[in-house]
């Protein structure tokens, strides 16, 4: 009998609901923002040296929240320089929100935005078909490598588009996170479809080392409050379990034994810490900065 479990990505509305709850319950965006404030200026210190125009490529730019923070740091480092900011994003809804955000943001006069409603793979295929290989001064891929079919090939392709002083910045879950523990143990039991695969900084290090690429790694401590996951029937808890397992209605469709094991695992010190009566899941991220 086929399992009733299905991927969370088969229900975009529920995915978005669970993703928003994840952002509200976690320090995901705060820790990225802190990195952009404190450490990004050093990363981009030489990407525009001697250039009248800086070309930035955002791969999987989403609704643009972090993108605009990155742009503000580039503007601060290179005042008045023209910036071409190209965005690859397959979701029309996210692009719409990104455009709204740009419209509401001041000081973007010197930034030219171009949106491409396509996946990273579709962008690569289109460029190859058009025999184009535009070079970029800064490329970033934030929390998007889970959605590409062939991670090493995707990295190779975008790395090949870097200018001499450029940088490729990647953010994804850390190999020291609770995600790593949970997914290495139970990933094969979750209904993964073609849309998404699990990859962490531990996998990335292996990929980059075998490709002989030079990179720096920064760890960003982050956590997510999953206390509600331990209350049977709690709506928020059910949505967070969906997000953690990438399974639609995990609580209702998972075999009882798998559900019991996953919830037990989430409470263990390898995944979470208990603090002030809360269970905080280890949501640590890694930033990887790759040299040309």
PyMOL commands that set and color helices and strands:
alter all, ss='L'
color gray80, all
select helices_A, chain A and resi 8-10+12-25+28-38+40-43+65-77+92-103+120-129+145-147+151-159+178-189+201-211+227-230+235-245+250-253+256-266
alter helices_A, ss='H'
color red, helices_A
select strands_A, chain A and resi 6-7+53-59+82-88+111-116+136-142+162-173+215-220+223-225+247-248+272-275+278-282+285-291
alter strands_A, ss='S'
color yellow, strands_A
deselect
rebuild
show_as cartoon
